[in-house]
Amino acid sequence: MKSLLRIVLYTLSALVLCCLIVVFFGVSNEPDIVVGWTLNTNDITRAKKLLHEGAKTKPDEVGTIELSQADLNLAANYLLNRYTQSAVKIELKNKAIRFTVTISLPNKSLFGQQYINISFKLGNDNPTERPKLTKFKAGALLLPAKLAALVIDTIIQNTHLNNYFILATRPLKSVDINEQRVIISYYSSHETRMHAGNMLTHSTEAPNLSLYQQKINEIIDQHDPAWRLSLADLLKATFKLALERSSVETAINENKLAIMAVNNYVNHKEVKAFLTPSNTKSVHKQYYPTFLYKRTDLAQHFMGSAAITASLNGEVAKVMGEEKELSDAQGGSGFSFIDLTADKAGTKFGEMAISSPENARKTQKIMADIKDYSEFMPDPRDLPEHMDEAQFKSKYQSLESPVYKELSKEIDQRFTKIPLYQ
């Protein structure tokens, strides 16, 4: 029994030591890859197609997804940037997938350095076998692949990551890696789909969301229907609650809940399912449209972008806003720089609210004492809107033209006059 205990302790000690080695040798003041990945419209279009690819397979059938090197880079950068500013470079070579990863560390990291750099390689000789770790480096230090794999497997199996690992690997039938692409065959089933849906919509923070929904209900109960309901009133009340409930350590999570609750109310039926836990459906006795500069659409744009940024990624919110306006120019209400300003404002607000514990607290303190919505969004009503596709192309050509970028820059400068964003 003592020998068995000794083996367990030695194994755990080795795992801890290996983790420390990875962190120590992996941190650096220089990134292996330049951090600052951004999306463009083509990226979003391709990402949407990739995300919906698996849904085409009927339950109990075998589906196949082919991913090029560009697809893998797009998906990996999108997923990793949901959680932290980072960069991933993926290469297909010699029937293996090589990953080079740079992750930005918090300003107050233990080692006083800015980045952690790691690289690793996955490969298999038989497509029916799951790809295995064949190489692992932390900075310039090369670690034995088997030891690194043991550490990674142990971490996965003993954290919430295990559920995602099972979900990703259990349906796999084969993974064929060649020089041009990775071909994945998988089984589709009702059980897997239900499991995925539950995991992607589940949140341990869901019970606390009801506190913010109750605060919104209090505002609605006191609201005079003869007056417009201001977005400032909802954000002021919820962020004041966030300020009262949180410390520096918990401020970011509380801000996410405040934004989610207000977005659920403001966008009402338009709330996207992937932004809201399935068991936290907003319930309000009375619904009044919410206004921003006397317009309900601006409040919807602002909160939609803030929620996407707080939940997913600021670059996604930015590109989705521009895509929406281009779509409107082709047959909707027309391209609107006014709507686009609301999208930009929501994105900036979401970024400010969660970018760091200090900024989260700053946001709470400012928003808990605001007088009106000019304190979180500049007045956009002098900007052009209602342009159809021909009008937009005649004056602005495209989203990449100098004249478009000049106006976009002028809009950005308006935010520099707002203390919240300084």
C-alpha positions in Angstrom: 0.0 0.0 0.0 2.9 2.4 0.9 4.5 1.6 -2.5 1.3 2.3 -4.3 1.0 5.6 -2.5 4.6 6.5 -3.2 4.1 5.8 -6.9 1.0 8.1 -6.9 2.9 10.9 -5.1 5.9 10.6 -7.4 3.5 10.7 -10.5 1.7 13.8 -9.2 5.0 15.5 -8.3 6.3 14.8 -11.9 3.1 16.3 -13.4 3.4 19.4 -11.2 7.1 19.8 -12.1 6.3 19.3 -15.8 3.7 22.0 -15.7 6.1 24.4 -13.9 8.7 23.7 -16.5 6.3 24.4 -19.3 5.3 27.7 -17.8 8.8 28.7 -16.8 10.4 28.0 -20.2 7.4 29.1 -22.2 7.0 32.6 -20.9 8.7 35.4 -22.8 8.6 39.1 -23.6 8.6 38.2 -27.4 5.7 36.4 -29.1 6.5 33.6 -31.5 3.5 34.8 -33.5 2.3 38.4 -33.7 -0.8 38.7 -31.5 -3.7 40.9 -32.8 -5.6 38.5 -35.1 -8.6 40.2 -36.8 -11.5 39.0 -38.8 -12.7 40.2 -42.2 -16.0 39.6 -44.0 -14.7 36.6 -45.8 -13.5 35.0 -42.6 -17.0 35.4 -41.0 -18.6 33.9 -44.1 -16.3 30.9 -44.0 -16.6 30.5 -40.2 -20.4 30.4 -40.5 -20.2 27.7 -43.1 -17.8 25.6 -41.0 -19.9 26.0 -37.9 -23.0 24.8 -39.8 -21.2 21.9 -41.6 -21.9 19.3 -38.9 -25.6 20.2 -38.8 -26.1 18.9 -42.3 -25.6 15.3 -41.2 -28.7 13.5 -40.2 -28.7 11.6 -36.9 -27.2 8.1 -37.1 -25.4 8.8 -40.4 -21.7 9.2 -41.0 -20.7 12.7 -41.9 -17.4 14.1 -43.4 -15.8 17.5 -43.0 -12.8 18.6 -45.0 -10.7 21.3 -43.5 -7.9 23.1 -45.3 -4.9 24.7 -43.6 -6.7 28.1 -43.9 -9.9 26.6 -42.4 -8.0 25.2 -39.4 -6.2 28.5 -38.7 -9.5 30.4 -39.0 -11.3 28.1 -36.5 -8.4 27.9 -34.1 -7.9 31.6 -33.9 -11.6 32.3 -33.6 -12.0 29.8 -30.7 -8.8 30.8 -28.8 -9.6 34.5 -29.1 -12.9 34.0 -27.4 -11.1 33.7 -24.1 -7.8 35.6 -24.4 -5.8 37.7 -26.9 -3.7 35.2 -28.7 -2.6 33.8 -32.0 -2.3 30.3 -33.5 -0.4 29.2 -36.6 -1.3 25.7 -38.0 0.6 23.9 -40.7 0.0 20.6 -42.4 3.2 18.7 -43.1 4.3 15.1 -43.4 0.8 13.8 -42.4 0.9 15.8 -39.2 -0.6 19.0 -37.8 1.8 21.5 -36.3 0.5 24.1 -33.9 2.4 27.2 -32.9 0.6 29.1 -30.1 1.2 32.5 -28.5 -1.1 33.5 -25.6 -1.0 37.0 -24.0 -0.5 37.0 -20.2 -2.3 39.4 -17.9 -0.3 42.6 -17.2 0.4 41.4 -13.6 1.6 37.9 -14.5 3.7 36.0 -12.0 6.8 36.2 -14.2 6.4 39.8 -15.2 6.5 38.7 -18.9 3.9 39.2 -21.6 3.5 36.0 -23.5 3.6 32.2 -23.2 4.8 30.4 -26.4 4.2 26.7 -27.0 4.3 24.5 -30.1 3.2 20.9 -30.6 2.5 18.4 -33.3 -0.3 15.9 -33.7 -0.2 12.9 -36.1 -1.3 9.4 -36.8 -0.2 6.6 -39.1 -3.6 5.1 -39.3 -6.6 7.4 -40.1 -8.9 5.3 -37.8 -6.7 6.1 -34.8 -7.1 9.4 -33.0 -4.1 11.7 -33.7 -1.5 11.6 -30.9 1.0 14.1 -29.6 4.3 13.5 -31.3 6.2 16.7 -30.3 5.9 19.4 -27.7 8.0 22.5 -27.0 7.7 25.2 -24.4 9.6 28.1 -25.7 12.9 26.6 -26.9 12.6 23.6 -24.5 11.7 20.3 -26.2 9.8 18.0 -23.8 9.3 14.2 -24.3 6.1 13.8 -26.2 4.8 11.0 -23.9 5.4 13.0 -20.8 3.7 16.1 -22.2 0.8 13.9 -23.4 0.4 12.5 -19.9 0.3 16.0 -18.4 -2.2 17.2 -20.9 -4.5 14.1 -20.5 -4.3 14.4 -16.7 -5.4 18.1 -16.8 -8.2 17.4 -19.3 -9.5 14.4 -17.3 -9.6 16.3 -14.0 -11.2 19.5 -15.2 -14.4 20.6 -16.9 -12.4 20.3 -20.2 -13.1 16.5 -20.1 -16.7 17.0 -21.2 -15.6 18.9 -24.2 -12.9 16.4 -25.0 -15.4 13.5 -24.9 -17.8 15.5 -27.0 -15.2 16.2 -29.6 -13.6 12.7 -29.8 -16.3 10.2 -29.1 -18.1 10.7 -32.5 -14.9 10.4 -34.5 -14.7 7.6 -37.0 -11.4 8.6 -38.7 -9.0 11.5 -39.1 -7.0 11.5 -42.3 -4.2 14.1 -42.4 -2.5 14.9 -45.7 -0.5 17.9 -47.1 -3.6 19.8 -48.3 -6.3 19.1 -45.7 -7.6 17.2 -42.8 -10.6 14.9 -43.6 -12.7 14.1 -40.5 -15.4 11.4 -40.6 -17.8 11.3 -37.7 -21.0 9.6 -36.4 -24.0 11.9 -35.8 -26.6 11.0 -33.2 -29.4 12.6 -31.3 -27.5 12.0 -28.0 -24.4 13.8 -29.2 -26.4 16.8 -30.5 -28.3 17.1 -27.2 -25.1 16.8 -25.2 -23.5 19.5 -27.3 -26.5 21.8 -27.0 -26.6 21.4 -23.2 -22.9 22.0 -22.8 -22.8 25.1 -25.1 -25.7 26.7 -23.4 -25.1 25.7 -19.8 -23.6 28.3 -17.4 -22.8 28.1 -13.7 -23.6 31.8 -13.5 -27.2 31.3 -14.6 -28.7 31.5 -11.1 -27.2 35.0 -10.6 -28.7 36.2 -13.8 -32.1 36.3 -12.2 -30.9 39.0 -9.8 -30.3 41.3 -12.7 -33.6 40.4 -14.3 -35.3 41.3 -11.1 -33.6 44.6 -11.1 -34.8 45.3 -14.6 -38.3 44.3 -13.5 -38.1 46.9 -10.7 -37.2 49.6 -13.3 -40.1 48.4 -15.6 -42.6 48.5 -12.7 -41.6 52.1 -11.9 -41.6 53.3 -15.5 -44.2 55.8 -16.7 -45.6 54.5 -20.1 -46.1 58.1 -21.2 -42.3 58.5 -21.5 -39.7 56.6 -23.5 -37.7 53.9 -21.6 -34.1 54.9 -21.8 -31.3 52.4 -22.2 -29.4 54.5 -19.7 -31.9 53.7 -17.0 -31.5 49.9 -17.5 -27.7 50.0 -17.6 -27.4 52.4 -14.7 -29.5 50.1 -12.5 -27.8 46.9 -13.4 -24.3 48.2 -13.2 -25.0 49.7 -9.9 -26.1 46.3 -8.8 -22.9 44.8 -10.2 -20.9 47.4 -8.3 -22.6 46.5 -5.1 -22.3 42.7 -5.6 -18.7 42.4 -6.8 -15.1 42.8 -5.8 -12.2 43.5 -8.2 -11.8 39.7 -8.6 -15.5 39.1 -9.6 -16.2 42.4 -11.4 -15.8 40.9 -14.9 -18.3 38.1 -14.3 -20.9 40.4 -12.8 -20.5 42.8 -15.7 -21.1 39.9 -18.2 -24.3 39.1 -16.3 -25.5 42.7 -16.3 -24.9 43.0 -20.1 -26.6 39.7 -20.8 -29.7 40.6 -18.7 -30.1 44.0 -20.4 -29.6 42.5 -23.8 -32.2 39.9 -23.1 -34.7 42.6 -22.4 -33.8 45.1 -25.0 -33.6 42.7 -27.9 -36.6 40.8 -26.7 -37.4 38.1 -29.4 -34.2 39.0 -31.3 -31.9 37.5 -28.6 -29.8 34.8 -30.1 -30.0 31.4 -28.4 -26.2 31.0 -28.2 -25.8 34.1 -26.1 -28.3 33.0 -23.4 -28.3 29.9 -21.2 -31.3 27.8 -22.0 -32.5 27.7 -18.4 -32.4 31.5 -18.0 -35.1 32.7 -20.3 -36.0 36.3 -19.5 -39.4 36.7 -17.9 -40.9 40.2 -17.6 -44.4 41.1 -16.7 -44.4 44.1 -19.0 -42.3 45.0 -22.0 -41.5 48.6 -23.2 -39.3 49.4 -26.2 -35.9 50.7 -25.1 -34.6 53.9 -26.7 -31.2 55.4 -27.4 -31.2 58.9 -29.0 -35.0 58.5 -29.4 -34.5 55.3 -31.5 -35.2 51.7 -30.5 -32.9 50.2 -33.2 -29.9 52.0 -31.8 -30.5 50.4 -28.3 -30.8 47.0 -30.0 -27.6 47.5 -32.0 -25.7 48.7 -28.9 -26.7 45.9 -26.6 -26.4 43.2 -29.3 -22.8 44.1 -30.0 -22.0 44.5 -26.2 -23.4 41.0 -25.5 -21.5 39.4 -28.4 -18.3 41.1 -27.3 -18.7 40.2 -23.6 -19.7 36.6 -24.5 -17.6 35.9 -27.6 -15.3 38.2 -29.4 -15.0 41.9 -30.2 -13.8 41.3 -33.7 -16.9 39.1 -34.4 -19.2 41.9 -33.2 -17.4 44.5 -35.4 -17.6 42.4 -38.6 -21.2 41.3 -37.9 -22.2 44.9 -37.6 -20.6 45.8 -40.9 -22.1 42.7 -42.6 -25.6 43.6 -41.3 -25.3 47.1 -42.8 -24.1 45.8 -46.2 -27.0 43.4 -46.1 -29.5 46.2 -45.4 -28.0 48.2 -48.3 -29.0 45.3 -50.7 -32.6 45.2 -49.8 -33.3 46.2 -46.2 -33.4 49.6 -44.6 -30.2 50.7 -46.2 -26.6 51.1 -45.0 -26.5 53.2 -41.9 -23.4 54.8 -40.3 -25.8 55.7 -37.4 -26.4 52.0 -36.7 -22.8 51.2 -37.3 -21.9 53.8 -34.6 -24.2 52.0 -32.2 -22.5 48.7 -33.0 -19.1 50.3 -32.4 -20.2 51.8 -29.1 -21.6 48.4 -27.9 -18.4 46.7 -28.9 -16.3 49.3 -27.0 -18.6 49.1 -24.0 -18.4 45.3 -23.9 -14.6 45.4 -24.2 -14.3 48.0 -21.5 -16.6 46.0 -19.2 -14.5 42.8 -19.3 -11.0 43.8 -20.5 -9.5 43.7 -17.0 -10.6 43.7 -13.4 -9.6 47.3 -13.1 -11.6 48.4 -16.2 -14.5 46.3 -15.0 -14.6 48.2 -11.7 -14.1 51.5 -13.6 -17.1 50.7 -15.8 -19.3 49.8 -12.8 -18.5 53.1 -11.0 -19.1 55.3 -14.0 -22.2 53.5 -15.2 -23.7 53.5 -11.7 -23.7 57.3 -11.7 -24.5 58.2 -15.3 -27.1 60.9 -16.1 -27.9 59.9 -19.7 -26.7 57.8 -22.6 -24.3 60.4 -24.0 -21.9 59.1 -21.3 -21.6 55.7 -23.0 -22.4 56.5 -26.7 -21.7 59.6 -28.8 -24.5 61.3 -30.7 -24.6 59.7 -34.2 -27.6 61.4 -35.7 -25.6 63.6 -38.1 -24.2 60.6 -39.9 -25.5 59.3 -43.3 -27.9 56.4 -43.4 -30.6 54.7 -45.6 -28.1 54.2 -48.5 -29.0 51.5 -50.9 -26.2 49.4 -52.5 -25.7 51.7 -55.5 -25.6 54.8 -53.3 -23.1 53.2 -50.9 -20.8 52.0 -53.7 -21.0 55.4 -55.4 -19.8 57.3 -52.4 -17.8 54.8 -50.3 -16.9 52.0 -52.8 -16.3 49.3 -50.1 -15.4 48.7 -46.5 -11.7 48.9 -47.5 -11.8 52.2 -49.4 -9.9 55.3 -48.0 -13.2 57.4 -47.9 -14.9 54.7 -45.9 -12.0 54.3 -43.5 -11.8 58.1 -43.1 -15.4 58.3 -41.9 -14.9 55.2 -39.7 -11.9 56.9 -38.1 -13.9 60.1 -37.5 -16.6 58.0 -35.7 -13.9 56.4 -33.6 -12.6 59.8 -32.6 -16.0 60.6 -31.1 -15.4 58.0 -28.5 -12.2 59.6 -27.3 -14.3 62.5 -25.8 -16.3 60.1 -23.6 -14.5 59.5 -20.1 -15.6 55.9 -20.0 -13.5 55.0 -22.9 -10.4 57.2 -22.0 
